[in-house]
Amino acid sequence: QDGRNLYQLLALRVGWLRRRSKGAHIYVSGPLSQRPGGRFRPPGLLNGVSASEGRDAYDRPFGVLHHRSRNLYTVVLGCEPDGGSLVDPDQVDVWVAMWGDWLARLSHEPGLRGASVIVETAPDPGTRLAAEVLPRIAEDAPPAARAVMREVVRRYPSASSEMHTYITLTYGVPSGPKRKHEDVVNDLAIRLPGLLSGLVGAGGGAAYALSAERIAEVVRVAYDPAVAADVLSARAQHGGTGLEWDDAGPSACIESVKSYQHDSGYSRSWLLTLAPRGTVRSGVLRNMLEAAPGTRRKRVALLYRPIDPATSARIVEADRRSAQFMATSGRGMVQARAVSEVRAAEQTAAEEASGAGLVEFSLMFTATVDSPAQLEEADVTVRNLLASSRISMRPADRMQAAAFS
């Protein structure tokens, strides 16, 4: 089933039963809970994370998440990618090449443990449009003109969506003398400008590092989608919300086998089992990234783990020898596919020798809806999106909370 053996399935079920017996599938926070401090800390994998803030070489603030249990540090970057509509194919090829170069450079980042790209889509609440348009309507304008502008502001959210793109970079502290937290943050501050400039060249548009407050807002909206409009309104009127990391979590959440309930949302996540076979074009994920009807919020996360150049060379050479052996030992259709794999392995070896990087990757998909009844509709929508993308995924059953985080 789904590429997992009997032992893996059994271990997953036993782990789930143990968590249920301990009540670990239920999380309650806040002043009425038994948790010390009375605050709304994020649950699960994020519960042991602390947030701080530093400033880069240009004196711009950026948030740093410290995973104390594993001594890892994560920075979150935001960008506004240029759309693919009305763009020449040559320009798309340049963006793809620059993105590949940016990923290749991650292999040379000292201490980098992993990276991820999260694309989140949701219905546009219209808060930003209303804040821009309504205060500018002149009182002495014709009544018909004022009515038209107010009608546009009212109807615009029903036919539009907002899209946010975030990139996370997680660094480990090298072994040796213990380093102070401030020294690690200063080291990250030096690296950020170069990483951001690479994203701009790869079609990332205006790239920036998220502050600690902005990261807390993203997490808060993910756990409670109903407050998205309030967060946008507070940022538009006051320039920020003042939200802290320790108050970014939900008041309560419950994990079940097939879903995850958190404040005003119900979510279901899927994990990648098989990447697209054959040639992968630049638009292979386009349908998955677009807004999906019937969902409150949708997240697609690409997870990367860069491989150092020395290990990459060994892996590529081993794959090339294996493909050549299969091509000479089979016959018929088996040999035909093996010959195709030889060509792919040779091309990979040539690209790696010319400086391309090698990364391990995976993909996760999370859909959030308003009620349990809508989860089945979201399941059908996701299956249709996966079919058009030639990607095979399976539900993250019995680990929905971890997949959501």
N, C-alpha and C positions, 0 to 999 in steps of 0.2 A: 504493500500500500504506500503510494507516494514516494517510493524509493527508500523507505525505512524498513529495517529488519524487525523481527519479532522482539528482540531484546530492547531496541530503541522505543518501540511502541509500549512495551511493558514498563520500562523505566519512566516514560512520560505519564502513564496512568497512575503508577504508584506515587510519583511525586505530586500529582494533582490530588490524590486521595489524602496524602499526608497534609497538604496545605489546607484542605477543607476541614480535616479533623482538628487542626489547630486554630481554625478560624482566620487563617492568613489571607483568605480570598475576600475578606471584608475589611475595608479601611474607613475609619471615622476620625476626623480631626476637628480642631476648633476648641473653644472654651468649654464645651459640654462633653468633650471626649476625655479619655483617660491618658492621653498623650501629654507629656510635660510641656509647659510653655503656653498651651492653649492657642496655638497658631495653626494656620492651614498649610502645613508643609506638603509638598508633592509626595505621593506615595511610591512604593515599589523601588525600582532602580534609582529613582531620583531622591529618595528620602535621605540618603547619606551624602548628598551633594550640598556644598556651600557655595555661595556666589560672592564675588568681589569685583572690583572695578579698577582698571588701570588706564593709562593714557599713552597713545602711540607717539611716534616721532613728530607728528603734526599736532599734538596736544588734543587729539580726538578721543573721547572716552570709549572704552570697550569692556564688555563684561567677560569674566573668567569664571567658569564652573570647575570646582575642585572636587573630584571623586576621592574622598579621603581613604576609602577602603583599599583602593588600588593605586593611590597617589598619581592620578591622571588629571590633566588640565585640559579643558575644552573651551575654545573660543567659537563664537557664532558670527558668521558673516551674512549680510543680506545683500541682495542685488535685484535689479529690475531688468530682466533679460529682454533683449529686443525680440519682437515677434518674428515669425517666419513668413508672414503674409507680405506679398508685394516685395519680396527680397530676391535678388538674382541668385541663381544656384551657385555661381562663383563665390558670392559673399558667404553663403551657407557653408561651402567647402572650407573657406578661410576660418570661419568660426569653429567648425569641427576640428580642423587641424590645430588651432590655437588651444582649444579645450584639451585635446590629446597632449599637447605640449605642457599644459598646466598640470595635468595628472602625472605626466612623466616627471616633472620637477618635484612632485611630492615624494618620490622615491629617494630624493637627495635631501629631504628636510630632516635635520637631526632630531631624533626622538619622536617622530610622528608615528603614532600607532594606528590611526585610522581616520577616515574622512567620510562625510555623507552629504548628499544633496537632497533637500526636502522641498518638494513643490506642493504647496497647499492652495486649494481652490475652495471658494465659498461664495454664496450669493452676496452681492454687494448691498449692504444696508442703506446706502445712499447718504450716509452721514457726511462724508467729505464734500459731496456735491452740494448738499443743502447748506453746509457751512460756507461754501464759496459763493453760491448764487443768491440765496435769500437775503443776506445783508446788503447786497448790491442792487436790489430792485428799488428803483426810484419811486417815491410815493406819488410824484406828480406824473408818472407814466400813464399811458392809456390803460383803462381797466382790462381791456382785452389782452394787451401785452403782458400785464402782471399775471393775469389768469393763466396764460399759456406757459409762462416761466414756472409758476407754482405747479402746474400740471406735469410739466417735464420732470421736475424734481420728485414729484410723488410717484410717477410711473417708471422712472428710470431703473430703480433697483429690481423690478420684476423681470427685466429682460437683460440683466447684466450680471457679471460676476467679478470678484476680485481674486487676484492670484499673487501669492507671495512665494519667494524663493529664498531658502536659507541654506547655508553651507557650514557644516561644523567640522572643526579640525581638533583632534584629540592627541595630546602629546604626553609622553611618559617622561619621568625624571630619570636620567641615567644613573647607574649604580656608582657608588663612590661616596665622597663626603656629602652629608646631608645639606641640601640647599634650602635657603629661606624662601618662604612664599613670595616675598617681594622681589627676590632675584629672578624667580621663574616668570613672574608677571612682566618684569622689565625685559626679559629675553623675548617673550612673545610680542611685546610692543615694538621691538626692533624688526621683527619678521613681517608684521602685518602689512605695511605699505607695499612691499614687493608682491605679496600674495594678492592684494586687492587690485594692483595694476594689471596682473595677469588675467584676472577675471574680466576686466574691462575689454581687453583685447580679444577674449573668447566670446564676445557678445553678451556679457553680463550686464551691460548698461552701467548705471550708477551703482557701484559696489561700495559697501561701507560695513563697518563692524558694529554689531548691536551692543548697546549699553546694557548694564545689569538690569535696569528697569524695563527696557524693551524686551529682554529675554523673559523676564517674569510675566510680562503682559502676554507674550506668545503662549506660554505654558498655561496661564490662567484661562485664556480663550479656548485652548484645546480641551481643557477639562470641563469648561462651562460655556458652550457655544452661545448661550442666550445673552451673555454679557458683551459680545463682540461689538454691538452698536454702542453700548455705554463706554467701552474703552476707546473706541474711535472718537466719540463725542468729547470725552475728557481730554484726549490728546489735541483735538482741533481747537478746543476752547482755552485750555490751560497749558498746552505744550507738553503735557505728561500726566501720568496718573499717580505717581508717587508709590507705586506698588513695589513691594519687596519680595525677594525670593521666598522667604518663609511664609508668605501669605498667598503664593501663587497656585497652591494645590486645591483640590476639591474638598467640600465638606464631608462627602461620603462617596464611596465607590464600591461596587460589587463585581467580582469576576465570576463568570460562569464558564461552562465548557466552550460555548460557541460565541460569546459576546462579552462586552465589558460595559457596565453601566457606571456613569460618572456625572454627578450633578444633573444637568439638563440634557445630557446626550447618551446615546447608546451606540457603541462602536463595535465593528468587527474588522479584524485584520487578516491579511493573507501574506504568505511567504513564497518566495520564488523557488521553484523546483527544477525548471528547465529553461535556459535562455533560448532566444530565437536561433534556429539553425539556418545555415546558409549566410548569404550576404545581409548585413544589417545596415539599413539606410538611416539617414539622420532623422527621419520622421517616424521611426518604429514605435515610439512611445507617445506620439501626438494625441491619439484618442484617449489614452489613459490620463494624460495631463490636463485635458480640457475639462470644464465643469460638467459634472454628471447630474442629470435630473433626479430629483427625489432624495438627494443627500444634503445634509446641513453643512458638512465640511468633508473634504476629501484630501488625503495626503498620500503622496507617492515618494518613497525614500529610496535613493540609490546609495548603497553602502560600499565603500572602497577600503581596501587594505593594501597599501603599496608594498611591493616586494623590492628589497634592495638589489642593486645592479648585479652583484656577484651571484646571488641566488637566482635571479631572473635568467641569467645566461645558462645556468645548469638546468633549469626547468625547460627552457626552450630547446636546448640540445637533446634532452631526454625525450621530449615530445616528438622531435623530428626523427630520431632513431626509431621510436615506437611506430610512428606512422609509416616509415619506410619498410619496416618488418611486416606490418599488416598488409601492405600493398603487394609484397612479393610472396606472401604465404597463402593468400585466398584466391578465389576465382569467382567469375560471374558478377552478380550485383554487389557482393561483398567486396570484391576487388575494385569495382568502379567507385564505390564510396570511399574505399581506402586511398585510392589515387587522388580523389578530391581532398581528403584530409592531408595527404602529403603536400599538395600545393599550398594549403592553408598553413601547414607547419613551416614550410620553407619561407613563405611570406612573413610569418611571425618572426622567424629567426633573422631574416634580413632587416626587418624593422627594428628589432631589438639591438642588432649590431650597429645600426645607424643612430642609436640614441633613444629610441622609444622605451617607455617604461612598461613594466608588467604589474598588473594589479589584480587582486582577487576582488570579486564584487558579488553583491546580492541585491535583492529588491524587495521592499515591503510596501503593501498597499493597505490603507486604513480608510474606511468609510464611516462617517458619523451621521446618525439620523436622530429624529425627535422621539420616536416610540419604538417598542420592540416589534410591532407589526410591520414597520418599514424595513426591518433588517432583511427580510426575505426578498423584498423588492430590490434592495441594494445588492443582494447576492446575485440576482439575475442580471442586474446592470453590470456588475463587475465581470461576470462570466462573458458577457457580450464584448466588453472592452478587451478582455484577455484574448478572445478569439481573433479579433482584428489585429492585435499586436503580436500574434504568434508566440505568446509567452505562456508557460505553464506555471500555475501557482496553486497552493493548497491553503485552506483555512488554518490559522494558528490556533487550533483547538487546544484547550487546557493550558495555553500560555498567552492568552489574549492581553493580559495586563502588561507583560513584558514587551510584547510586540507593539502595544500602544505607546509605551514610553520611548 
